[in-house]
């Protein structure tokens, strides 16, 4: 099935199931609405799963890794080889995402979609390489349109593969030195905001490097003229391979009726492209947290998404998404396991 057909298959969730979930929530032994957003999470999961009593889901975090040619412009505090070094760290289980995924009871799937390095027989690595790093977008498009579509297809295929394995809650993560630069470019193009208003300091660059980063993004957008009416064109010209993989994962999850917890700034850039292709994708997305990157708030507001957490996170990898998964679990457990007034023999709210 072509990607266009998959996108057209995504339908909004059934609103009647929100009401069905709310009836149960209001009959649990608590004042109505007293568990706040945990009740919202339960309602949304009921509607996404299309059942009034969902099972606790098997969880997986996909950490897509890719390099960026624009790193040669000095927009990151770290050198490009850190991308591959961190992939090895993920595979050894020593990174932040490994720790927090274990805490959440989620599996971590590390995907080489565009690292500028040939991994040889690395146990546990999912090798779906489309490019050996993107090209420097200040000198031309980061990828061809075909490469961008291949990246999206990788994400769609992984969503299908892991759905078939019984996973019912996905999360996005990424690793790629300099990837806040294409994410800022995508944000500026698709939201229409000035580059300086959506560009942050990434891994912690200083003032001079920040000014350089803004100039680099402005130059790339001006040179490549990505079409905001064509999200794939935006991905190809000023995006990244891991961002494309996340776009595809969001599309594939929505097509399969599986919720996806989207991590921070870079992951949300991928989700924004998926949303621009079909806004119904937002029904299946949980925004994990509010990143310190200033462009993240702009993207979330543009899609009408409210973040679950606000912990000053900016690591990426899927760390915020893993934490947010624990709260989705909490909301669903309340919905499933808390006694109703009738079951507990407790007098309910007085009615006139």
N, C-alpha and C positions, 0 to 999 in steps of 0.2 A: 504494500500500500504506500502510495506517495505521501510525502509529508503534508501536502495540502489537504489530502483526503483525511489524514489523521486529525489535523486541526479542525476540519469541519465536523468531525464526529464528536467533538467535545460539547457537551450540553450543560446548561446550568443545573445545579442540584435541585431536587424536589423540595419546594418550600413547605409542602404539607407535612413533611417529616420533621421540620423544625417545630411545628405545633405539636406533633405527637410526642416529641422528646420533652417539650416544655410541660406538657400535662404530667408526665412522670416526675420531672424535676420539682414541680409545684406540690406534688403529693409526698415528697420525701420529708423526713422528720427535721424540718428546718423552716424558718420564715422564707417566703418566696424571694428568690434572688439573693439570698444571704451569702451564697458562695461565689458571687460575682462572676468573674471571667471563667472560672472552672465550669460553670454551667453553660456558658457560651461555647466552650470547647466541646462539651458533651453534645450539645445540640448540633453543632456543625459536623461532628463525627457521625452521628446518627444519620444526618442527611446525606453525607458523602457515601457512607457504606450502604445506604438504602435498606436499613434494617432497624427496627425499634430496640433491639438488644444486641449491639455489636460485641464480638469477642475482643479480648485484649489483643492488640496487633503485634505481630513479629516485626521488628524494626531494623532498618539498615540506613547507614549514612554513606553516601557516595562522595568521595573526595577526588575530584577531577584535577589533574595536574597538567600544566602547559607553560611553555616559555613564551616570551614576548620580545620581538625585535626592537621595540621602542626602549627597552632597558638600556640600550647603548647611548641613549640621550641623557643618562644620568638622573633619571626620575625616581630612583629607589635608593634607599640607604644600604641595600644589600646587593651583592653581585649575583649574576644569573645562575651560577653553579649551585646556589642554595636550593633552587627548585629540586634538582635531582637528589641533593643531599637529604632534603626533607622527605622525599619519597622513600628513601631507604629508612629513615627514621619512622615513618608511618608503618612500614612493613615490619619493623622490629617491635612495634607497639609502644614506642617511647614518646610520641608526640602528644600535645594537648588533646587532640581529637580522640586518640586511643584511650586516654584516661577517662574523658567525659563520656565516651560511648560505652565504656565498660560500666560506668556509673548508671547510665541510662538503660543498660541491657540491650544495646544495639550492636549489630555487626558493622564493621568498617570495610568498605570496598574501595580500594585505591585504584584509580583509573589513569593510565598514561594515555592521554588523548593528544598531547602535543609537546612533550618534553624534548628539548634539543639534546638528547642523549639516548643511546641504544642500550636498554636494560637487557641483560642476558640471563635468561632462566631464573628470574626473580620469583621465588615462591610467594604466592598471594597477590601478585600484581596482575591486574586486568589490563592487557595490552590492546588498546584500540587506537593506536597512533594514526592521526590524520596528517599532521604536519610536524616537522622538527622545529618547533617554535614558529610563531608568526613572523612576518616581515615587519620592518620598521615602518610604522604608519605615517611617519613624517616624510617618507620618500615614495609612498604609494600605498595601495590597499594592504591591510594586514593579511588578508586571505583572499583567494578567489571566491566567487559565489559558490562554486561547486564544493570547495573545501569547507566553507561555512555550513552548507547543507549537510555535508558528511558528518560534521561535528554534531549537529542537531540530531541526525539519525542515530549516532552512537548513543546519545542519551535516551532517545525513544526506545531503542532496542534493549538497553539495560533495564528500563522500566518494565518492559514486557518480560524479560528473562527472570527478573526477581519477583515480579508478580506471580509468575508461574511456579516459582519456588516457595510460594506461600507468604512472602513478605507483604504486609498491609499498611505499613507506615514508612515513608521514605523521608530522608533529609538530604540536603545539598551541602557540599563543602568544596573547597578548592585550594590549590597551591600553585602560585606562579609569580615569580619576582616581577615587579612592575605592573601587576594586573589591576591596581587601582587606577592607572592611567587610562586604559581602554574603558574601564567601567565609568569613569567620569565623562569620557567622550560620549558613550552611549546615553548616559543620563542627560547630558546637555542636548543632544540631538533629539531624543524622543520626548523630552519634556519641554523643550524650547527655552530652557533657562541658560543664562550666560555661563560659560565655562568656569569662571572664577567662583560662581555661587554654588557649584556642585563638585568642586575639587578640594580634597583634603590632603593630609600629610602622610597617608599610607603607613609605612613602617616607621615613620618618625623623622622625616627629612626636615632640614632647617629652612630658614626664610629664603635664602638664595635658591636652593634647590626647589622650593615650592614655586617661586616665581618662574623658574625654568620649566617646571612641570605644566603650569598653566599655559605658557607660551607654546610648549610642545603640543598640547592638546588642541589649542586654537589653530596651530599650523596644520595639524593632521585633519581636522574637520574642514578647514578652508581648502586644503589641497584635494581631499578625496570627495568632498560634497556628498556625504551619505544622505540618502533620501529618507526622511522621517516617515513617509508613507509606505516604505518598504523595509520592514524590520530586518529581513535577511540581508539587505544591502548594507544596513547599519552594522550588523554583526560582521559582515565580510570586510568592510572598509576600515572600521575602527575598533573591532572587537577582539576576541581571543578564543582559542580552541576550547578551553575549559568553560568559558562563558557559554559557548554554543552547546557543549555537552549538558550544562545545567538547563538551558532552554529546552532541549529535547527531553530531559528527564521530567520537567514540569508538564510538557505536552503529553508525554507517555503516561504519566501518573493520572492526569486528568482524564485521558481517554479510557483508562482502566478503572476509573472511579476510586483512586487511591489518594489519600491526602499526602501532601509533601510539605515538610517544614523547611523553609528557605532561610539560610543562615544570614550573613551580613551583606555588606556593600556589593562585593563581586557577585555573590550568588543572586542577589536581588537584581543585578543588571541582567543576568540570564533570565530571571523570572519576568522582568519587564519586557524583554523581547518576546517571550511566550505570550504574555498578556496582550502586547500590541498585535500579535497574530490572531488571537481570539480572547477577548476579555473574560469569557466564561472560565478561563483557567484560574482566575482569582478565587472562584468558589472552592477550589481544592487546595489553595495555598494558605499555610499558616506562617506569618512573618515571625521569625524566632525572636529577634531582638532589635533594639535601636542602636545601630553602630555609632561610634564616634565620628565616622566619616560624614561630613556635612551633606553630601549628595544622597546619602541613604534616606534621610527623612523626606527629601524631595521625591524620590522614587516611590516610597511607600504611600505618600499622600496622593501621588498621581494615580496609583492603582486602588486607592481606597482601603489600604491594609493597615491594621493597627498592630504594632509589635507586641509580643508577649512579655518580653523582658527589657529592662534598661539598666545594664550593668557596666556601662563604659567599655564594652568589649570591642576589640578591633584585630583579633588574631586571624579570623577566618578558619579554614580547614573543616568547618562544620561544627565548631565548638559551641557556638550559641544555639545552633539547631539541636544538638544533643541535649543540652540543658532544657530547652523548651519541650522536647519530647517527654521529659519527666512530668511536666505539668499537664500535657495532654493525657498522659497515663492517669494522673491524679483526677482529672475531670471525668474521665471515662469510668474509673473505679468508683467514684462517688455515685455516678449515675447507675452503675450496675449493682453495687453492693450495699448502698445505704438503705435502711429500712423505710418503708412507707409508713404513714400514720396508722393505717389499718394493721399492718404487720406488727408494728411495735406496740399497738394498743395505746397510742398517744392521741389525745384530743387535738384536732386540727384547728386552724384559724377560725375565729368566730365570723359568722356572716350575718348580715342584717336580714 
